[in-house]
Amino acid sequence: MTYTTDQYKQYLYDVIEMIENEKDYLSDLDRKLGDGDHGVTMSIGWQAVKKKLDKELKDETDGGEINKVVAKTFLNAVGSSVGPLYATGFLRGSKILKGKSELEDQDLFDFWIAFGEGIKERGQAEVGDKTMIDSIDPLVQSLRAQKNTQSFLQAMDKALKEAERGMLSTKDMVSNKGRSSRLGNRSKGFQDPGATSAYAIMKCFQKSLSGVK
């Protein structure tokens, strides 16, 4: 399978559209655990990325450059903790895709593993803390386990099921990180908004692979 950086840019547009459609739902989830602005925050970040895609990145085909601009844009646009987290993920990914306009299976494995590990290292969270890591880390671990035995397309299908399980498991967790940790046991029973948006962003990538040869 060969995935081009033009297809990757369309994936980013798909994420932008998804976030706009889901921002009220994400903010509703956050209202039960935090300050209720997760959907709005994500929208601000991704709308800033859209402006870059429309102009500065319109003719850019280097995967490394695309991800560097996305990282810096998201960091500058989003003031909350989610800005540096996603910026780190895209910066780590930029190193994998540097100088490449056509991505093979191993590039995609390496990109998503680097992306997820970057976010985990930056956030210093572990599975079970009720954060975005509860959906990201299962995906990373699944991709790592399948890297040498499966095609990326097959591996991503299985990895996303693990990510979804991780996202849903946050309903039964007590928060150990961020504003929601102040709720203690009262944080139990609600799905984490960060884990939800992270899963949706990864799910968009799977959709972007349909039709890719």
HUHUMO-V511489 format. One record per residue. N is the residue number from 1. RES is the residue in one small letter. PHI is phi in radians with two decimals (none if undefined). PSI is psi as a letter, one per 30 degrees, with the letter a starting at -180 (NA if undefined). NEAR is the number of other ideal C-beta (glycine too) atoms within 12 Angstrom. Layout:
n & res & phi & psi & near
N & RES & PHI & PSI & NEAR
N & RES & PHI & PSI & NEAR
This chain:
n & res & phi & psi & near
1 & m & none & k & 25
2 & t & -2.07 & k & 21
3 & y & -2.02 & k & 36
4 & t & -1.56 & l & 26
5 & t & -1.25 & f & 35
6 & d & -1.14 & e & 25
7 & q & -1.17 & e & 28
8 & y & -1.13 & e & 42
9 & k & -1.13 & e & 34
10 & q & -1.13 & e & 25
11 & y & -1.02 & e & 35
12 & l & -1.09 & e & 41
13 & y & -1.09 & e & 27
14 & d & -1.10 & e & 29
15 & v & -1.11 & e & 36
16 & i & -1.01 & e & 33
17 & e & -1.12 & e & 24
18 & m & -1.08 & e & 29
19 & i & -1.09 & e & 39
20 & e & -1.08 & e & 23
21 & n & -1.21 & e & 19
22 & e & -1.84 & g & 29
23 & k & -1.12 & e & 30
24 & d & -1.18 & e & 20
25 & y & -1.10 & e & 25
26 & l & -1.14 & e & 38
27 & s & -1.21 & e & 26
28 & d & -1.09 & e & 21
29 & l & -1.07 & e & 35
30 & d & -1.21 & f & 35
31 & r & -1.12 & f & 20
32 & k & -1.43 & f & 27
33 & l & -2.21 & f & 38
34 & g & -2.50 & b & 33
35 & d & -1.71 & g & 20
36 & g & 1.30 & g & 21
37 & d & -2.06 & g & 27
38 & h & -1.06 & e & 42
39 & g & -1.11 & e & 32
40 & v & -1.15 & e & 31
41 & t & -1.05 & e & 32
42 & m & -1.12 & e & 42
43 & s & -1.09 & e & 31
44 & i & -1.03 & e & 28
45 & g & -1.09 & e & 42
46 & w & -1.32 & e & 40
47 & q & -1.17 & e & 26
48 & a & -1.15 & e & 32
49 & v & -1.11 & e & 41
50 & k & -1.00 & e & 29
51 & k & -1.08 & e & 23
52 & k & -1.19 & e & 31
53 & l & -1.11 & e & 30
54 & d & -1.19 & f & 18
55 & k & -2.12 & d & 14
56 & e & -1.00 & e & 20
57 & l & -1.75 & g & 29
58 & k & -0.96 & e & 16
59 & d & -1.90 & g & 15
60 & e & -1.36 & k & 26
61 & t & -2.08 & f & 21
62 & d & -1.37 & j & 24
63 & g & -1.03 & e & 37
64 & g & -1.16 & e & 29
65 & e & -1.16 & e & 29
66 & i & -1.02 & e & 41
67 & n & -1.22 & e & 40
68 & k & -1.12 & e & 27
69 & v & -1.15 & e & 32
70 & v & -1.06 & e & 46
71 & a & -1.08 & e & 37
72 & k & -1.14 & e & 27
73 & t & -1.13 & e & 33
74 & f & -1.12 & e & 41
75 & l & -1.09 & e & 27
76 & n & -1.23 & e & 20
77 & a & -1.50 & f & 29
78 & v & -1.92 & j & 30
79 & g & -1.43 & f & 16
80 & s & -1.35 & l & 26
81 & s & -1.06 & f & 29
82 & v & -1.17 & f & 40
83 & g & -1.07 & e & 30
84 & p & -1.06 & e & 26
85 & l & -1.16 & e & 39
86 & y & -1.18 & e & 44
87 & a & -1.05 & e & 34
88 & t & -1.13 & e & 32
89 & g & -1.04 & e & 40
90 & f & -1.23 & e & 43
91 & l & -1.14 & e & 34
92 & r & -1.08 & e & 31
93 & g & -1.16 & e & 39
94 & s & -1.10 & e & 32
95 & k & -1.18 & e & 26
96 & i & -1.24 & e & 32
97 & l & -1.71 & g & 38
98 & k & -0.99 & k & 23
99 & g & 1.33 & g & 17
100 & k & -2.01 & k & 28
101 & s & -2.04 & f & 24
102 & e & -2.20 & k & 22
103 & l & -1.95 & k & 37
104 & e & -1.64 & l & 22
105 & d & -0.91 & e & 27
106 & q & -1.13 & e & 24
107 & d & -1.08 & e & 30
108 & l & -1.22 & e & 42
109 & f & -1.02 & e & 35
110 & d & -1.12 & e & 28
111 & f & -1.09 & e & 41
112 & w & -1.22 & e & 45
113 & i & -1.16 & e & 34
114 & a & -1.12 & e & 31
115 & f & -1.01 & e & 40
116 & g & -1.20 & e & 46
117 & e & -1.15 & e & 28
118 & g & -1.07 & e & 30
119 & i & -1.13 & e & 42
120 & k & -1.14 & e & 31
121 & e & -1.16 & e & 22
122 & r & -1.15 & e & 28
123 & g & -1.46 & f & 33
124 & q & 0.97 & h & 17
125 & a & -1.91 & l & 32
126 & e & -2.13 & l & 19
127 & v & -1.01 & k & 31
128 & g & 1.83 & f & 21
129 & d & -1.45 & f & 29
130 & k & 1.18 & i & 41
131 & t & -2.43 & a & 44
132 & m & -1.05 & f & 46
133 & i & -1.11 & f & 41
134 & d & -1.18 & f & 43
135 & s & -1.81 & e & 42
136 & i & -1.29 & e & 50
137 & d & -1.13 & e & 38
138 & p & -1.04 & e & 34
139 & l & -1.14 & e & 45
140 & v & -1.08 & e & 40
141 & q & -1.14 & e & 27
142 & s & -1.18 & e & 33
143 & l & -1.09 & e & 41
144 & r & -1.06 & e & 23
145 & a & -1.20 & f & 18
146 & q & -1.74 & f & 27
147 & k & -0.92 & e & 25
148 & n & -1.74 & g & 13
149 & t & -2.20 & f & 15
150 & q & -2.24 & l & 22
151 & s & -1.24 & l & 23
152 & f & -1.10 & e & 34
153 & l & -1.03 & e & 28
154 & q & -1.14 & e & 22
155 & a & -1.14 & e & 32
156 & m & -1.15 & e & 37
157 & d & -1.02 & e & 25
158 & k & -1.22 & e & 24
159 & a & -1.11 & e & 38
160 & l & -1.19 & e & 34
161 & k & -1.12 & e & 22
162 & e & -1.15 & e & 31
163 & a & -1.11 & e & 40
164 & e & -1.13 & e & 28
165 & r & -1.05 & e & 24
166 & g & -1.09 & e & 40
167 & m & -1.04 & e & 38
168 & l & -1.16 & f & 21
169 & s & -1.18 & f & 27
170 & t & -1.15 & f & 42
171 & k & -1.06 & e & 24
172 & d & -1.67 & g & 20
173 & m & -1.67 & l & 33
174 & v & -1.73 & k & 23
175 & s & -1.19 & k & 35
176 & n & -1.98 & f & 27
177 & k & -2.35 & k & 31
178 & g & 1.22 & a & 30
179 & r & -1.03 & e & 25
180 & s & -1.17 & f & 36
181 & s & -1.14 & f & 22
182 & r & -1.17 & f & 16
183 & l & -1.35 & f & 22
184 & g & 1.01 & b & 14
185 & n & -1.11 & f & 16
186 & r & -1.24 & f & 14
187 & s & -1.37 & f & 31
188 & k & -1.26 & k & 22
189 & g & 1.79 & f & 19
190 & f & -2.17 & k & 27
191 & q & -1.29 & k & 37
192 & d & -1.23 & k & 47
193 & p & -1.17 & e & 47
194 & g & -1.16 & e & 43
195 & a & -1.13 & e & 48
196 & t & -1.21 & e & 42
197 & s & -1.19 & e & 41
198 & a & -1.11 & e & 46
199 & y & -1.08 & e & 40
200 & a & -1.12 & e & 39
201 & i & -1.15 & e & 46
202 & m & -1.22 & e & 43
203 & k & -1.11 & e & 28
204 & c & -1.03 & e & 29
205 & f & -1.16 & e & 38
206 & q & -1.03 & e & 31
207 & k & -1.11 & e & 23
208 & s & -1.22 & f & 31
209 & l & -1.42 & f & 32
210 & s & -1.14 & k & 18
211 & g & 1.57 & f & 11
212 & v & -1.41 & k & 26
213 & k & -1.68 & NA & 12
